[in-house]
Amino acid sequence: MIDSRISGVINFVREDSRVADIGADHGYLSIELIKSGRALNVIATEKNIGPFEALTKNIYGLDKVEARLGDGLKVLSAGEVDTICIAGMGGALITKILSDAPEVVQSVRQIIIQPMNAAEKIRAWLVENNWTIADEDLAESAGIIYEIICAEKNPPAKIFKRESSPLLKKFLTQRREKLQRVLAEMGKSDSARTSEKFLTTRAEVDALNKKLRGRCYVL
């Protein structure tokens, strides 16, 4: 059974895509992409032998899903896929995976990412590498709200899905509370209170307060 995180990723995949499912684990995303008809084929990669064996077993009989054992995108060649999906990893690891295979990344039209943390690192990497964030959404699983980021080269301008998500207020509230705790800890140190991080964190809290009061629509 797929959860809302996986469903959110699938919703961004264009129909008839050739997809790379990186760090596929048991292959639930790969399988659903084929069963739903969203993808023409999927290359599912897994670095660790245990999950790879489970992946191979789960996709048995699905000739449109190919499992590859290896590190991230390194087991792909440029042009094999047009869409990269990476779900369930930390932001720092995701940016490393993307950075380690520039030829493959530059050959695709769409990157869809569901990070477990550090989404800001991913956004910064995308901007630095000439990708545009085309859309974003939110998904809740086991009481935690996750961000889903869809990047493309030349997307049409539109309002992000997350802006109309019923999870948005809860997500922004949780984010504000987390940053307020960070500010409280930093406030105990004179040097921390004058740091750039303190100022940027406080600015983000102010922006979140405005958003939650309904006076601003874009952070």
C-alpha positions in Angstrom: 0.0 0.0 0.0 1.4 3.4 -0.9 1.1 6.3 1.5 0.4 10.0 0.8 4.0 10.8 0.3 4.3 8.4 -2.6 0.9 9.5 -4.0 2.1 13.1 -4.0 5.3 12.2 -6.0 3.2 10.2 -8.5 0.9 13.1 -9.0 3.7 15.2 -10.4 5.0 12.6 -12.9 3.9 13.4 -16.4 2.1 10.7 -18.3 4.2 8.4 -20.5 7.4 9.3 -18.6 10.5 7.2 -18.4 11.3 7.3 -14.7 14.3 6.7 -12.5 13.2 5.8 -9.0 16.3 6.4 -6.9 16.7 4.6 -3.6 13.6 2.6 -4.5 13.7 0.5 -1.4 10.9 -2.1 -1.7 9.8 -0.6 -5.0 6.3 0.7 -4.1 6.7 3.9 -6.1 8.0 2.1 -9.1 5.2 -0.5 -9.0 2.5 2.1 -8.7 3.9 4.2 -11.5 3.5 1.3 -13.8 0.2 0.0 -12.4 -1.4 3.5 -12.6 -0.2 3.8 -16.2 1.6 7.1 -15.4 5.0 5.8 -16.5 6.1 3.9 -19.7 8.9 2.2 -17.8 10.9 2.6 -14.6 14.5 2.0 -13.7 14.5 1.4 -9.9 17.9 1.7 -8.2 18.9 0.6 -4.8 22.4 0.8 -3.2 21.9 -1.7 -0.4 21.7 -5.4 -1.0 18.9 -6.2 1.4 16.4 -3.7 0.0 17.6 -4.5 -3.5 16.7 -8.2 -3.0 13.2 -7.1 -1.7 12.8 -4.8 -4.6 13.7 -7.5 -7.1 11.2 -9.9 -5.5 8.4 -7.2 -5.4 8.7 -6.3 -9.1 8.9 -9.9 -10.3 6.6 -10.2 -13.3 6.5 -6.5 -14.1 8.6 -6.3 -17.2 8.4 -2.5 -17.3 10.3 -2.1 -14.1 14.1 -2.8 -14.1 16.0 -3.1 -10.9 19.7 -1.9 -10.7 22.0 -2.4 -7.8 24.2 0.7 -7.3 24.8 4.1 -6.0 22.1 6.6 -6.9 22.1 7.9 -10.5 25.6 6.4 -11.2 24.0 3.2 -12.6 22.2 5.2 -15.3 23.4 6.7 -18.6 22.3 10.1 -19.9 19.1 9.8 -21.9 17.8 6.6 -20.4 15.1 8.4 -18.5 13.3 11.8 -18.6 12.2 12.0 -15.0 14.0 11.5 -11.8 12.2 10.7 -8.6 13.9 10.6 -5.2 11.7 10.1 -2.1 12.4 9.3 1.5 16.0 10.6 1.9 17.5 13.6 3.6 18.1 16.8 1.7 21.9 16.7 1.9 22.1 13.1 0.5 19.7 14.0 -2.3 21.8 17.0 -3.4 24.9 14.7 -3.4 23.1 12.1 -5.5 22.2 14.8 -8.1 25.6 16.4 -8.0 27.4 13.0 -8.5 25.7 12.4 -11.9 25.6 15.7 -13.8 25.3 14.2 -17.3 22.2 12.1 -16.3 20.6 15.1 -14.5 21.0 17.4 -17.4 19.5 14.9 -19.8 16.1 14.8 -18.0 13.1 17.2 -18.1 11.8 16.7 -14.6 13.1 16.1 -11.1 10.6 15.2 -8.3 11.9 15.1 -4.8 10.3 14.3 -1.4 12.9 15.0 1.2 12.7 13.9 4.8 14.5 17.1 5.9 16.6 20.1 4.7 14.2 21.0 1.8 15.9 24.4 1.7 19.2 22.7 0.6 17.4 21.1 -2.3 15.8 24.4 -3.4 19.2 26.1 -3.3 20.8 23.3 -5.3 18.1 23.5 -7.9 18.5 27.2 -8.4 22.3 27.0 -8.5 22.0 24.3 -11.2 19.5 26.2 -13.4 16.4 24.3 -12.5 13.1 26.0 -11.9 10.8 24.9 -9.1 7.6 24.3 -11.2 5.3 23.2 -8.3 5.2 22.0 -4.7 2.8 20.1 -2.6 2.4 18.8 0.9 1.7 15.3 2.2 1.0 14.0 5.7 2.1 10.6 6.8 2.1 9.3 10.4 1.4 12.8 11.7 4.3 14.4 9.9 3.9 16.8 7.0 6.4 16.4 4.2 7.2 18.7 1.3 7.3 17.5 -2.4 9.2 19.5 -4.9 8.8 19.3 -8.7 11.6 21.0 -10.8 11.7 21.5 -14.5 13.8 23.5 -17.0 11.1 25.8 -18.5 7.8 25.3 -16.7 4.7 27.4 -17.2 4.0 29.9 -14.4 1.3 28.8 -12.0 0.3 28.8 -8.3 1.8 26.0 -6.3 -0.4 23.1 -5.2 0.8 23.6 -1.7 -0.9 27.1 -1.6 -4.3 25.4 -1.7 -3.4 22.4 0.4 -5.5 21.7 3.5 -2.2 20.9 5.2 -0.6 24.3 4.6 -1.6 26.0 7.8 -0.5 23.0 9.9 2.8 22.8 8.1 3.5 26.6 8.4 2.6 26.4 12.2 4.9 23.5 12.7 7.7 25.3 10.8 7.2 28.5 12.9 7.3 26.6 16.2 10.5 24.8 15.2 12.2 28.1 14.2 11.0 29.8 17.4 12.7 27.0 19.4 15.9 27.6 17.4 15.7 31.4 18.1 15.2 30.7 21.8 18.3 28.6 22.0 20.4 31.1 20.0 19.1 33.9 22.1 21.0 32.5 25.1 24.3 33.5 23.4 25.4 37.1 22.7 27.4 36.0 19.7 24.5 33.9 18.3 22.1 36.8 18.6 24.2 38.9 16.3 24.9 36.1 13.7 23.5 36.1 10.2 21.7 32.8 10.9 19.8 34.4 13.8 18.7 37.3 11.6 17.6 35.1 8.7 15.8 32.8 11.0 14.0 35.7 12.7 13.0 37.1 9.2 11.6 33.7 8.3 9.5 33.6 11.5 8.2 37.1 10.7 7.3 35.9 7.2 5.5 32.9 8.6 3.6 35.1 11.0 2.3 37.2 8.1 1.4 34.2 6.1 -0.5 32.7 9.0 -2.4 35.9 9.5 -3.4 35.8 5.9 -1.7 39.1 4.9 0.8 37.5 2.5 0.5 34.7 0.0 4.1 33.9 -0.9 6.9 33.3 1.6 
